[in-house]
């Protein structure tokens, strides 16, 4: 079974958000397997499910890299291991 992570992106909508986040994933070997995104007025929200078995750096560093991209773009970008995400959302 493949190891997965959830990447969430929120903030003001702007051109190229999906491309920039996708490029970061590609650069570090995260394979995007599902994407859901929406724009509500001027606000952008996206959730990506990515496979992380082929990352070219430790997952903790990948988490930091996507967060840095988020800050550069004026967005909140968080990557979380799927197991932790699932645990947080169980009732």
Backbone as JSON, one array per atom type, in Angstrom:
{
  "sequence": "XXXXXXXXXXXXXXXXXXXXXXXXXXXXXXXXXXXXXXXXXXXXXXXXXXXXXXXXXXXXXXXXXXXXXXXXXXXXXXXXXXXXXXXXXXX",
  "N": [[0.84, -1.18, 0.0], [0.55, 2.21, -0.81], [2.18, 5.05, 0.63], [0.67, 7.98, 1.79], [-0.02, 11.53, 1.71], [-1.73, 14.5, 2.78], [-2.25, 17.57, 1.31], [-3.08, 20.81, 2.07], [-4.37, 23.88, 0.89], [-4.96, 27.25, 1.32], [-6.27, 30.56, 0.88], [-6.12, 33.89, -0.58], [-7.34, 34.01, -3.89], [-5.33, 33.55, -6.79], [-3.51, 33.77, -9.85], [-2.03, 30.78, -11.01], [-1.68, 29.17, -8.71], [-2.29, 26.39, -8.44], [-0.5, 25.34, -10.31], [2.0, 26.08, -9.19], [2.04, 24.71, -6.72], [1.8, 22.11, -7.66], [4.2, 21.94, -9.1], [6.1, 22.01, -7.02], [5.5, 19.59, -5.78], [6.16, 17.81, -7.85], [8.89, 18.41, -8.16], [10.03, 17.33, -5.83], [9.26, 14.68, -5.88], [6.68, 13.86, -5.09], [3.75, 12.25, -5.88], [0.87, 13.33, -7.34], [-2.34, 12.26, -6.68], [-5.0, 12.86, -6.37], [-7.12, 15.71, -6.56], [-8.91, 18.4, -5.2], [-10.49, 21.4, -5.64], [-11.62, 24.75, -5.06], [-13.09, 27.97, -5.64], [-14.22, 30.54, -3.74], [-15.83, 33.37, -4.05], [-13.3, 35.61, -3.7], [-11.6, 33.82, -2.54], [-9.44, 31.01, -2.32], [-9.38, 27.49, -2.15], [-7.9, 24.34, -1.68], [-7.41, 20.84, -1.72], [-5.05, 18.34, -1.86], [-4.27, 14.98, -2.53], [-1.48, 13.09, -2.14], [1.0, 10.71, -3.16], [3.76, 9.67, -1.29], [5.91, 7.97, -1.31], [8.1, 8.11, -3.01], [9.54, 10.38, -2.4], [12.21, 12.72, -2.61], [13.48, 13.75, -0.48], [13.45, 13.9, 3.15], [10.2, 13.47, 4.66], [9.49, 15.4, 6.6], [11.04, 17.59, 5.82], [9.91, 18.09, 3.34], [7.38, 18.94, 4.16], [8.12, 21.37, 5.36], [9.11, 22.72, 3.1], [6.82, 23.04, 1.43], [5.33, 24.7, 3.05], [6.93, 26.98, 3.09], [6.75, 27.78, 0.39], [4.06, 28.43, 0.43], [4.08, 30.7, 2.16], [5.59, 32.45, 0.57], [3.76, 32.87, -1.46], [1.69, 34.06, -0.17], [-0.15, 32.39, 1.01], [-1.69, 29.78, 3.0], [-0.2, 26.79, 3.32], [-0.24, 23.45, 4.02], [1.18, 20.31, 4.7], [0.38, 17.04, 5.54], [0.83, 13.87, 6.95], [-1.09, 11.13, 5.85], [-2.08, 9.29, 7.77], [-2.06, 10.76, 10.17], [-3.77, 12.84, 9.46], [-6.16, 11.36, 9.07], [-6.54, 10.39, 11.69], [-7.0, 12.75, 13.08], [-9.48, 13.48, 12.14], [-11.36, 11.66, 12.91], [-14.32, 10.74, 14.57]],
  "CA": [[0.0, 0.0, 0.0], [1.32, 3.44, -0.96], [2.12, 6.02, 1.71], [0.06, 9.19, 1.25], [-0.11, 12.75, 2.52], [-2.75, 15.45, 2.38], [-1.77, 18.94, 1.24], [-4.18, 21.77, 2.03], [-3.96, 25.21, 0.44], [-6.04, 28.23, 1.46], [-5.87, 31.96, 0.82], [-6.69, 34.7, -1.67], [-7.13, 33.41, -5.21], [-4.33, 34.2, -7.64], [-3.14, 32.95, -11.01], [-0.89, 29.88, -10.9], [-1.54, 28.46, -7.44], [-2.25, 24.94, -8.66], [0.75, 25.05, -11.01], [3.14, 26.22, -8.28], [2.01, 23.6, -5.75], [2.1, 20.91, -8.44], [5.63, 21.95, -9.41], [6.82, 21.61, -5.79], [5.29, 18.14, -5.63], [6.96, 17.15, -8.89], [10.31, 18.64, -7.87], [10.48, 16.48, -4.73], [8.85, 13.29, -6.08], [5.35, 13.54, -4.58], [2.85, 11.97, -6.99], [-0.49, 13.79, -7.06], [-3.32, 11.25, -7.11], [-6.34, 13.43, -6.38], [-7.16, 17.14, -6.27], [-10.2, 19.06, -5.12], [-10.25, 22.83, -5.41], [-12.76, 25.62, -5.3], [-12.9, 29.39, -5.4], [-15.41, 31.17, -3.17], [-15.55, 34.79, -4.27], [-11.87, 35.78, -3.97], [-10.83, 32.88, -1.72], [-9.06, 29.76, -2.96], [-9.17, 26.35, -1.24], [-7.56, 23.13, -2.41], [-6.86, 19.69, -1.02], [-4.4, 17.37, -2.74], [-3.81, 13.73, -1.96], [-0.25, 12.75, -2.86], [1.8, 9.56, -2.72], [5.05, 10.21, -0.87], [6.93, 6.91, -1.25], [9.27, 8.43, -3.85], [10.1, 11.7, -2.08], [13.66, 12.8, -2.71], [13.95, 14.32, 0.78], [12.59, 13.42, 4.23], [8.86, 14.06, 4.65], [9.47, 16.62, 7.42], [11.59, 18.68, 5.0], [8.88, 18.39, 2.33], [6.37, 19.75, 4.87], [8.68, 22.71, 5.49], [9.23, 23.34, 1.76], [5.51, 23.5, 0.94], [4.94, 25.83, 3.9], [7.7, 28.14, 2.61], [6.1, 28.2, -0.86], [2.83, 29.1, 0.85], [4.41, 32.04, 2.66], [6.0, 33.26, -0.58], [2.57, 33.16, -2.27], [0.66, 34.66, 0.68], [-1.14, 31.34, 1.25], [-1.4, 28.78, 4.01], [-0.06, 25.47, 2.72], [0.14, 22.47, 5.03], [1.23, 18.91, 4.29], [0.2, 16.19, 6.7], [0.78, 12.44, 6.66], [-2.48, 10.68, 5.79], [-2.47, 8.65, 9.04], [-2.34, 11.81, 11.14], [-4.98, 13.5, 8.98], [-7.29, 10.48, 9.38], [-6.74, 10.36, 13.14], [-7.55, 14.05, 13.52], [-10.83, 13.67, 11.66], [-12.27, 10.6, 13.38], [-15.2, 11.16, 15.67]],
  "C": [[0.89, 1.25, 0.0], [1.12, 4.35, 0.26], [1.64, 7.34, 1.13], [0.14, 10.33, 2.26], [-1.21, 13.63, 1.93], [-2.11, 16.84, 2.41], [-2.99, 19.85, 1.15], [-3.62, 23.15, 1.71], [-5.16, 26.14, 0.61], [-5.46, 29.64, 1.38], [-6.58, 32.68, -0.31], [-6.35, 34.05, -3.0], [-6.13, 34.25, -6.0], [-4.0, 33.25, -8.78], [-1.95, 32.07, -10.66], [-0.73, 29.11, -9.62], [-1.39, 26.97, -7.67], [-0.93, 24.56, -9.34], [1.94, 25.09, -10.06], [3.18, 25.09, -7.27], [2.33, 22.29, -6.47], [3.59, 20.81, -8.76], [6.47, 21.54, -8.2], [6.69, 20.11, -5.58], [6.18, 17.38, -6.61], [8.45, 17.24, -8.58], [10.85, 17.67, -6.82], [9.94, 15.05, -4.79], [7.53, 12.89, -5.46], [4.41, 13.39, -5.78], [1.43, 12.37, -6.62], [-1.47, 12.75, -7.58], [-4.75, 11.75, -7.08], [-6.26, 14.89, -5.96], [-8.61, 17.6, -6.2], [-9.93, 20.52, -4.83], [-11.52, 23.61, -5.71], [-12.34, 27.06, -5.05], [-14.23, 29.93, -4.92], [-15.16, 32.67, -3.15], [-14.07, 34.94, -4.56], [-10.99, 34.8, -3.19], [-10.67, 31.53, -2.4], [-8.89, 28.7, -1.88], [-8.9, 25.11, -2.08], [-7.06, 22.07, -1.43], [-6.29, 18.75, -2.06], [-4.08, 16.13, -1.92], [-2.61, 13.3, -2.79], [0.37, 11.49, -2.29], [3.21, 10.08, -2.43], [6.15, 9.16, -0.77], [8.2, 7.27, -2.0], [9.84, 9.82, -3.57], [11.62, 11.65, -2.13], [14.29, 13.47, -1.49], [13.05, 13.79, 1.89], [11.25, 14.17, 4.24], [8.81, 15.35, 5.46], [10.03, 17.82, 6.65], [10.61, 19.07, 3.9], [7.8, 19.27, 2.94], [6.86, 21.19, 4.98], [8.74, 23.43, 4.15], [7.87, 23.84, 1.26], [5.02, 24.68, 1.77], [5.66, 27.1, 3.45], [7.11, 28.68, 1.31], [4.81, 28.95, -0.53], [3.09, 30.52, 1.32], [4.8, 32.97, 1.51], [4.8, 33.7, -1.42], [1.47, 33.85, -1.47], [-0.47, 33.69, 0.98], [-0.75, 30.53, 2.49], [-1.36, 27.43, 3.31], [0.48, 24.53, 3.79], [0.14, 21.08, 4.41], [1.19, 18.07, 5.56], [0.12, 14.73, 6.26], [-0.67, 11.98, 6.75], [-2.94, 10.04, 7.11], [-2.82, 9.69, 10.1], [-3.62, 12.54, 10.75], [-6.22, 12.68, 9.33], [-7.58, 10.46, 10.87], [-7.38, 11.63, 13.66], [-9.03, 14.2, 13.18], [-11.77, 12.52, 11.99], [-13.07, 11.13, 14.55], [-15.28, 10.06, 16.7]]
}
